[in-house]
Amino acid sequence: MKDFLKYLGSILILVGVALLALYYFGNLQSNTVLASAGIIMIIGCITHIVINRKVS
């Protein structure tokens, strides 16, 4: 379980990047996808920092 928690932030960042790729290649015109991708990436960065301080 600690191994999964260690990489949770990185997984969230990759989900955000996948949403950005979906926006780019899917020709979507809504900014909702961009906003959700940005929020997920910020949460992923914060999660990565906080969890790696506590797990290590």
N, CA, C and O atoms as a Maestro MAE file, in Angstrom:
{
 s_m_m2io_version
 :::
 2.0.0
}

f_m_ct {
 s_m_title
 :::
 protein
 m_atom[224] {
  # First column is atom index #
  i_m_mmod_type
  r_m_x_coord
  r_m_y_coord
  r_m_z_coord
  i_m_residue_number
  s_m_chain_name
  s_m_pdb_residue_name
  s_m_pdb_atom_name
  i_m_atomic_number
  :::
  1 25 0.825 -1.195 0.000 1 A "MET " " N  " 7
  2 3 0.000 0.000 0.000 1 A "MET " " CA " 6
  3 2 0.870 1.260 0.000 1 A "MET " " C  " 6
  4 15 0.518 2.274 -0.603 1 A "MET " " O  " 8
  5 25 2.016 1.176 0.689 2 A "LYS " " N  " 7
  6 3 2.902 2.343 0.710 2 A "LYS " " CA " 6
  7 2 3.459 2.637 -0.675 2 A "LYS " " C  " 6
  8 15 3.699 3.792 -1.024 2 A "LYS " " O  " 8
  9 25 3.664 1.572 -1.470 3 A "ASP " " N  " 7
  10 3 4.170 1.794 -2.821 3 A "ASP " " CA " 6
  11 2 3.152 2.549 -3.668 3 A "ASP " " C  " 6
  12 15 3.513 3.433 -4.445 3 A "ASP " " O  " 8
  13 25 1.871 2.195 -3.512 4 A "PHE " " N  " 7
  14 3 0.837 2.903 -4.263 4 A "PHE " " CA " 6
  15 2 0.742 4.352 -3.815 4 A "PHE " " C  " 6
  16 15 0.631 5.251 -4.648 4 A "PHE " " O  " 8
  17 25 0.785 4.590 -2.511 5 A "LEU " " N  " 7
  18 3 0.710 5.963 -2.002 5 A "LEU " " CA " 6
  19 2 1.887 6.800 -2.466 5 A "LEU " " C  " 6
  20 15 1.758 8.002 -2.698 5 A "LEU " " O  " 8
  21 25 3.037 6.151 -2.600 6 A "LYS " " N  " 7
  22 3 4.240 6.859 -3.020 6 A "LYS " " CA " 6
  23 2 4.083 7.439 -4.427 6 A "LYS " " C  " 6
  24 15 4.639 8.493 -4.736 6 A "LYS " " O  " 8
  25 25 3.321 6.742 -5.277 7 A "TYR " " N  " 7
  26 3 3.170 7.166 -6.666 7 A "TYR " " CA " 6
  27 2 1.818 7.798 -6.970 7 A "TYR " " C  " 6
  28 15 1.523 8.078 -8.132 7 A "TYR " " O  " 8
  29 25 0.997 8.027 -5.965 8 A "LEU " " N  " 7
  30 3 -0.333 8.581 -6.177 8 A "LEU " " CA " 6
  31 2 -0.277 9.972 -6.811 8 A "LEU " " C  " 6
  32 15 -1.057 10.266 -7.717 8 A "LEU " " O  " 8
  33 25 0.617 10.814 -6.355 9 A "GLY " " N  " 7
  34 3 0.749 12.157 -6.922 9 A "GLY " " CA " 6
  35 2 1.164 12.124 -8.381 9 A "GLY " " C  " 6
  36 15 0.647 12.885 -9.199 9 A "GLY " " O  " 8
  37 25 2.094 11.244 -8.705 10 A "SER " " N  " 7
  38 3 2.538 11.122 -10.099 10 A "SER " " CA " 6
  39 2 1.420 10.605 -10.991 10 A "SER " " C  " 6
  40 15 1.287 11.038 -12.136 10 A "SER " " O  " 8
  41 25 0.618 9.683 -10.476 11 A "ILE " " N  " 7
  42 3 -0.512 9.159 -11.249 11 A "ILE " " CA " 6
  43 2 -1.529 10.261 -11.516 11 A "ILE " " C  " 6
  44 15 -2.072 10.351 -12.618 11 A "ILE " " O  " 8
  45 25 -1.791 11.097 -10.520 12 A "LEU " " N  " 7
  46 3 -2.733 12.200 -10.711 12 A "LEU " " CA " 6
  47 2 -2.216 13.203 -11.751 12 A "LEU " " C  " 6
  48 15 -2.992 13.726 -12.550 12 A "LEU " " O  " 8
  49 25 -0.932 13.463 -11.738 13 A "ILE " " N  " 7
  50 3 -0.348 14.371 -12.728 13 A "ILE " " CA " 6
  51 2 -0.491 13.784 -14.131 13 A "ILE " " C  " 6
  52 15 -0.795 14.508 -15.079 13 A "ILE " " O  " 8
  53 25 -0.273 12.479 -14.266 14 A "LEU " " N  " 7
  54 3 -0.425 11.845 -15.573 14 A "LEU " " CA " 6
  55 2 -1.880 11.846 -16.049 14 A "LEU " " C  " 6
  56 15 -2.134 11.941 -17.250 14 A "LEU " " O  " 8
  57 25 -2.829 11.742 -15.128 15 A "VAL " " N  " 7
  58 3 -4.243 11.846 -15.501 15 A "VAL " " CA " 6
  59 2 -4.530 13.252 -16.028 15 A "VAL " " C  " 6
  60 15 -5.257 13.412 -17.009 15 A "VAL " " O  " 8
  61 25 -3.967 14.256 -15.386 16 A "GLY " " N  " 7
  62 3 -4.129 15.630 -15.867 16 A "GLY " " CA " 6
  63 2 -3.533 15.829 -17.247 16 A "GLY " " C  " 6
  64 15 -4.117 16.515 -18.087 16 A "GLY " " O  " 8
  65 25 -2.382 15.238 -17.484 17 A "VAL " " N  " 7
  66 3 -1.746 15.326 -18.808 17 A "VAL " " CA " 6
  67 2 -2.593 14.611 -19.854 17 A "VAL " " C  " 6
  68 15 -2.707 15.078 -20.987 17 A "VAL " " O  " 8
  69 25 -3.187 13.483 -19.478 18 A "ALA " " N  " 7
  70 3 -4.056 12.762 -20.416 18 A "ALA " " CA " 6
  71 2 -5.279 13.600 -20.772 18 A "ALA " " C  " 6
  72 15 -5.726 13.586 -21.919 18 A "ALA " " O  " 8
  73 25 -5.821 14.326 -19.805 19 A "LEU " " N  " 7
  74 3 -6.949 15.215 -20.102 19 A "LEU " " CA " 6
  75 2 -6.545 16.340 -21.050 19 A "LEU " " C  " 6
  76 15 -7.314 16.721 -21.933 19 A "LEU " " O  " 8
  77 25 -5.341 16.866 -20.866 20 A "LEU " " N  " 7
  78 3 -4.858 17.899 -21.785 20 A "LEU " " CA " 6
  79 2 -4.681 17.345 -23.197 20 A "LEU " " C  " 6
  80 15 -4.986 18.033 -24.171 20 A "LEU " " O  " 8
  81 25 -4.192 16.111 -23.317 21 A "ALA " " N  " 7
  82 3 -4.046 15.483 -24.634 21 A "ALA " " CA " 6
  83 2 -5.415 15.236 -25.257 21 A "ALA " " C  " 6
  84 15 -5.585 15.399 -26.465 21 A "ALA " " O  " 8
  85 25 -6.391 14.843 -24.441 22 A "LEU " " N  " 7
  86 3 -7.755 14.655 -24.938 22 A "LEU " " CA " 6
  87 2 -8.318 15.971 -25.461 22 A "LEU " " C  " 6
  88 15 -8.986 15.998 -26.495 22 A "LEU " " O  " 8
  89 25 -8.052 17.046 -24.758 23 A "TYR " " N  " 7
  90 3 -8.507 18.368 -25.197 23 A "TYR " " CA " 6
  91 2 -7.863 18.756 -26.530 23 A "TYR " " C  " 6
  92 15 -8.531 19.272 -27.426 23 A "TYR " " O  " 8
  93 25 -6.573 18.502 -26.646 24 A "TYR " " N  " 7
  94 3 -5.842 18.914 -27.845 24 A "TYR " " CA " 6
  95 2 -6.236 18.084 -29.065 24 A "TYR " " C  " 6
  96 15 -6.539 18.631 -30.125 24 A "TYR " " O  " 8
  97 25 -6.228 16.759 -28.907 25 A "PHE " " N  " 7
  98 3 -6.485 15.893 -30.046 25 A "PHE " " CA " 6
  99 2 -7.977 15.675 -30.305 25 A "PHE " " C  " 6
  100 15 -8.355 15.270 -31.405 25 A "PHE " " O  " 8
  101 25 -8.817 15.935 -29.327 26 A "GLY " " N  " 7
  102 3 -10.242 15.738 -29.498 26 A "GLY " " CA " 6
  103 2 -10.975 16.943 -30.022 26 A "GLY " " C  " 6
  104 15 -12.183 16.882 -30.250 26 A "GLY " " O  " 8
  105 25 -10.271 18.038 -30.217 27 A "ASN " " N  " 7
  106 3 -10.857 19.289 -30.719 27 A "ASN " " CA " 6
  107 2 -12.059 19.717 -29.891 27 A "ASN " " C  " 6
  108 15 -13.098 20.080 -30.443 27 A "ASN " " O  " 8
  109 25 -11.926 19.677 -28.591 28 A "LEU " " N  " 7
  110 3 -12.994 20.123 -27.705 28 A "LEU " " CA " 6
  111 2 -12.927 21.641 -27.566 28 A "LEU " " C  " 6
  112 15 -11.841 22.219 -27.552 28 A "LEU " " O  " 8
  113 25 -14.063 22.271 -27.464 29 A "GLN " " N  " 7
  114 3 -14.115 23.726 -27.389 29 A "GLN " " CA " 6
  115 2 -14.438 24.240 -25.996 29 A "GLN " " C  " 6
  116 15 -14.584 25.448 -25.809 29 A "GLN " " O  " 8
  117 25 -14.550 23.366 -25.027 30 A "SER " " N  " 7
  118 3 -14.936 23.760 -23.678 30 A "SER " " CA " 6
  119 2 -13.704 23.946 -22.799 30 A "SER " " C  " 6
  120 15 -12.740 23.186 -22.888 30 A "SER " " O  " 8
  121 25 -13.754 24.963 -21.954 31 A "ASN " " N  " 7
  122 3 -12.644 25.186 -21.027 31 A "ASN " " CA " 6
  123 2 -12.756 24.338 -19.765 31 A "ASN " " C  " 6
  124 15 -11.861 24.368 -18.919 31 A "ASN " " O  " 8
  125 25 -13.832 23.589 -19.630 32 A "THR " " N  " 7
  126 3 -14.025 22.738 -18.455 32 A "THR " " CA " 6
  127 2 -12.944 21.668 -18.380 32 A "THR " " C  " 6
  128 15 -12.450 21.351 -17.297 32 A "THR " " O  " 8
  129 25 -12.582 21.119 -19.514 33 A "VAL " " N  " 7
  130 3 -11.538 20.091 -19.545 33 A "VAL " " CA " 6
  131 2 -10.202 20.690 -19.123 33 A "VAL " " C  " 6
  132 15 -9.441 20.059 -18.389 33 A "VAL " " O  " 8
  133 25 -9.915 21.901 -19.583 34 A "LEU " " N  " 7
  134 3 -8.661 22.557 -19.208 34 A "LEU " " CA " 6
  135 2 -8.617 22.864 -17.714 34 A "LEU " " C  " 6
  136 15 -7.590 22.667 -17.064 34 A "LEU " " O  " 8
  137 25 -9.725 23.342 -17.178 35 A "ALA " " N  " 7
  138 3 -9.775 23.666 -15.754 35 A "ALA " " CA " 6
  139 2 -9.647 22.417 -14.902 35 A "ALA " " C  " 6
  140 15 -8.923 22.421 -13.907 35 A "ALA " " O  " 8
  141 25 -10.334 21.358 -15.273 36 A "SER " " N  " 7
  142 3 -10.241 20.130 -14.477 36 A "SER " " CA " 6
  143 2 -8.853 19.508 -14.576 36 A "SER " " C  " 6
  144 15 -8.354 18.966 -13.590 36 A "SER " " O  " 8
  145 25 -8.220 19.575 -15.744 37 A "ALA " " N  " 7
  146 3 -6.859 19.060 -15.885 37 A "ALA " " CA " 6
  147 2 -5.885 19.863 -15.017 37 A "ALA " " C  " 6
  148 15 -5.002 19.290 -14.379 37 A "ALA " " O  " 8
  149 25 -6.046 21.168 -14.995 38 A "GLY " " N  " 7
  150 3 -5.177 22.002 -14.157 38 A "GLY " " CA " 6
  151 2 -5.364 21.724 -12.681 38 A "GLY " " C  " 6
  152 15 -4.390 21.649 -11.931 38 A "GLY " " O  " 8
  153 25 -6.605 21.571 -12.261 39 A "ILE " " N  " 7
  154 3 -6.875 21.287 -10.846 39 A "ILE " " CA " 6
  155 2 -6.319 19.930 -10.455 39 A "ILE " " C  " 6
  156 15 -5.722 19.789 -9.387 39 A "ILE " " O  " 8
  157 25 -6.508 18.925 -11.310 40 A "ILE " " N  " 7
  158 3 -5.986 17.582 -11.008 40 A "ILE " " CA " 6
  159 2 -4.466 17.603 -10.930 40 A "ILE " " C  " 6
  160 15 -3.883 16.932 -10.078 40 A "ILE " " O  " 8
  161 25 -3.814 18.366 -11.811 41 A "MET " " N  " 7
  162 3 -2.351 18.429 -11.776 41 A "MET " " CA " 6
  163 2 -1.847 19.142 -10.526 41 A "MET " " C  " 6
  164 15 -0.834 18.735 -9.957 41 A "MET " " O  " 8
  165 25 -2.530 20.192 -10.090 42 A "ILE " " N  " 7
  166 3 -2.131 20.890 -8.867 42 A "ILE " " CA " 6
  167 2 -2.328 19.995 -7.649 42 A "ILE " " C  " 6
  168 15 -1.471 19.941 -6.767 42 A "ILE " " O  " 8
  169 25 -3.463 19.291 -7.602 43 A "ILE " " N  " 7
  170 3 -3.708 18.355 -6.501 43 A "ILE " " CA " 6
  171 2 -2.667 17.242 -6.516 43 A "ILE " " C  " 6
  172 15 -2.221 16.800 -5.457 43 A "ILE " " O  " 8
  173 25 -2.274 16.785 -7.702 44 A "GLY " " N  " 7
  174 3 -1.241 15.759 -7.817 44 A "GLY " " CA " 6
  175 2 0.107 16.225 -7.288 44 A "GLY " " C  " 6
  176 15 0.810 15.467 -6.620 44 A "GLY " " O  " 8
  177 25 0.471 17.478 -7.587 45 A "CYS " " N  " 7
  178 3 1.746 18.017 -7.076 45 A "CYS " " CA " 6
  179 2 1.730 18.132 -5.553 45 A "CYS " " C  " 6
  180 15 2.695 17.763 -4.883 45 A "CYS " " O  " 8
  181 25 0.634 18.642 -5.019 46 A "ILE " " N  " 7
  182 3 0.527 18.777 -3.559 46 A "ILE " " CA " 6
  183 2 0.520 17.409 -2.899 46 A "ILE " " C  " 6
  184 15 1.181 17.208 -1.880 46 A "ILE " " O  " 8
  185 25 -0.224 16.464 -3.471 47 A "THR " " N  " 7
  186 3 -0.277 15.105 -2.931 47 A "THR " " CA " 6
  187 2 1.102 14.460 -2.951 47 A "THR " " C  " 6
  188 15 1.494 13.802 -1.988 47 A "THR " " O  " 8
  189 25 1.829 14.642 -4.028 48 A "HIS " " N  " 7
  190 3 3.169 14.077 -4.133 48 A "HIS " " CA " 6
  191 2 4.090 14.594 -3.029 48 A "HIS " " C  " 6
  192 15 4.818 13.818 -2.410 48 A "HIS " " O  " 8
  193 25 4.058 15.881 -2.790 49 A "ILE " " N  " 7
  194 3 4.913 16.478 -1.776 49 A "ILE " " CA " 6
  195 2 4.518 16.022 -0.383 49 A "ILE " " C  " 6
  196 15 5.380 15.619 0.399 49 A "ILE " " O  " 8
  197 25 3.232 16.075 -0.055 50 A "VAL " " N  " 7
  198 3 2.771 15.750 1.292 50 A "VAL " " CA " 6
  199 2 2.965 14.284 1.615 50 A "VAL " " C  " 6
  200 15 3.455 13.949 2.693 50 A "VAL " " O  " 8
  201 25 2.584 13.395 0.691 51 A "ILE " " N  " 7
  202 3 2.661 11.960 0.976 51 A "ILE " " CA " 6
  203 2 4.100 11.495 1.052 51 A "ILE " " C  " 6
  204 15 4.429 10.654 1.889 51 A "ILE " " O  " 8
  205 25 4.968 12.021 0.199 52 A "ASN " " N  " 7
  206 3 6.370 11.570 0.227 52 A "ASN " " CA " 6
  207 2 7.086 12.062 1.477 52 A "ASN " " C  " 6
  208 15 8.071 11.450 1.891 52 A "ASN " " O  " 8
  209 25 6.631 13.129 2.081 53 A "ARG " " N  " 7
  210 3 7.211 13.556 3.364 53 A "ARG " " CA " 6
  211 2 6.801 12.619 4.483 53 A "ARG " " C  " 6
  212 15 7.597 12.331 5.377 53 A "ARG " " O  " 8
  213 25 5.548 12.133 4.443 54 A "LYS " " N  " 7
  214 3 5.051 11.279 5.515 54 A "LYS " " CA " 6
  215 2 5.449 9.813 5.348 54 A "LYS " " C  " 6
  216 15 5.668 9.124 6.344 54 A "LYS " " O  " 8
  217 25 5.548 9.322 4.111 55 A "VAL " " N  " 7
  218 3 5.866 7.920 3.877 55 A "VAL " " CA " 6
  219 2 7.350 7.654 4.092 55 A "VAL " " C  " 6
  220 15 7.721 6.612 4.631 55 A "VAL " " O  " 8
  221 25 8.194 8.583 3.678 56 A "SER " " N  " 7
  222 3 9.646 8.369 3.763 56 A "SER " " CA " 6
  223 2 10.152 8.285 5.174 56 A "SER " " C  " 6
  224 15 11.350 8.108 5.391 56 A "SER " " O  " 8
  :::
 }
 m_bond[223] {
  # First column is bond index #
  i_m_from
  i_m_to
  i_m_order
  :::
  1 1 2 1
  2 2 3 1
  3 3 4 2
  4 3 5 1
  5 5 6 1
  6 6 7 1
  7 7 8 2
  8 7 9 1
  9 9 10 1
  10 10 11 1
  11 11 12 2
  12 11 13 1
  13 13 14 1
  14 14 15 1
  15 15 16 2
  16 15 17 1
  17 17 18 1
  18 18 19 1
  19 19 20 2
  20 19 21 1
  21 21 22 1
  22 22 23 1
  23 23 24 2
  24 23 25 1
  25 25 26 1
  26 26 27 1
  27 27 28 2
  28 27 29 1
  29 29 30 1
  30 30 31 1
  31 31 32 2
  32 31 33 1
  33 33 34 1
  34 34 35 1
  35 35 36 2
  36 35 37 1
  37 37 38 1
  38 38 39 1
  39 39 40 2
  40 39 41 1
  41 41 42 1
  42 42 43 1
  43 43 44 2
  44 43 45 1
  45 45 46 1
  46 46 47 1
  47 47 48 2
  48 47 49 1
  49 49 50 1
  50 50 51 1
  51 51 52 2
  52 51 53 1
  53 53 54 1
  54 54 55 1
  55 55 56 2
  56 55 57 1
  57 57 58 1
  58 58 59 1
  59 59 60 2
  60 59 61 1
  61 61 62 1
  62 62 63 1
  63 63 64 2
  64 63 65 1
  65 65 66 1
  66 66 67 1
  67 67 68 2
  68 67 69 1
  69 69 70 1
  70 70 71 1
  71 71 72 2
  72 71 73 1
  73 73 74 1
  74 74 75 1
  75 75 76 2
  76 75 77 1
  77 77 78 1
  78 78 79 1
  79 79 80 2
  80 79 81 1
  81 81 82 1
  82 82 83 1
  83 83 84 2
  84 83 85 1
  85 85 86 1
  86 86 87 1
  87 87 88 2
  88 87 89 1
  89 89 90 1
  90 90 91 1
  91 91 92 2
  92 91 93 1
  93 93 94 1
  94 94 95 1
  95 95 96 2
  96 95 97 1
  97 97 98 1
  98 98 99 1
  99 99 100 2
  100 99 101 1
  101 101 102 1
  102 102 103 1
  103 103 104 2
  104 103 105 1
  105 105 106 1
  106 106 107 1
  107 107 108 2
  108 107 109 1
  109 109 110 1
  110 110 111 1
  111 111 112 2
  112 111 113 1
  113 113 114 1
  114 114 115 1
  115 115 116 2
  116 115 117 1
  117 117 118 1
  118 118 119 1
  119 119 120 2
  120 119 121 1
  121 121 122 1
  122 122 123 1
  123 123 124 2
  124 123 125 1
  125 125 126 1
  126 126 127 1
  127 127 128 2
  128 127 129 1
  129 129 130 1
  130 130 131 1
  131 131 132 2
  132 131 133 1
  133 133 134 1
  134 134 135 1
  135 135 136 2
  136 135 137 1
  137 137 138 1
  138 138 139 1
  139 139 140 2
  140 139 141 1
  141 141 142 1
  142 142 143 1
  143 143 144 2
  144 143 145 1
  145 145 146 1
  146 146 147 1
  147 147 148 2
  148 147 149 1
  149 149 150 1
  150 150 151 1
  151 151 152 2
  152 151 153 1
  153 153 154 1
  154 154 155 1
  155 155 156 2
  156 155 157 1
  157 157 158 1
  158 158 159 1
  159 159 160 2
  160 159 161 1
  161 161 162 1
  162 162 163 1
  163 163 164 2
  164 163 165 1
  165 165 166 1
  166 166 167 1
  167 167 168 2
  168 167 169 1
  169 169 170 1
  170 170 171 1
  171 171 172 2
  172 171 173 1
  173 173 174 1
  174 174 175 1
  175 175 176 2
  176 175 177 1
  177 177 178 1
  178 178 179 1
  179 179 180 2
  180 179 181 1
  181 181 182 1
  182 182 183 1
  183 183 184 2
  184 183 185 1
  185 185 186 1
  186 186 187 1
  187 187 188 2
  188 187 189 1
  189 189 190 1
  190 190 191 1
  191 191 192 2
  192 191 193 1
  193 193 194 1
  194 194 195 1
  195 195 196 2
  196 195 197 1
  197 197 198 1
  198 198 199 1
  199 199 200 2
  200 199 201 1
  201 201 202 1
  202 202 203 1
  203 203 204 2
  204 203 205 1
  205 205 206 1
  206 206 207 1
  207 207 208 2
  208 207 209 1
  209 209 210 1
  210 210 211 1
  211 211 212 2
  212 211 213 1
  213 213 214 1
  214 214 215 1
  215 215 216 2
  216 215 217 1
  217 217 218 1
  218 218 219 1
  219 219 220 2
  220 219 221 1
  221 221 222 1
  222 222 223 1
  223 223 224 2
  :::
 }
}
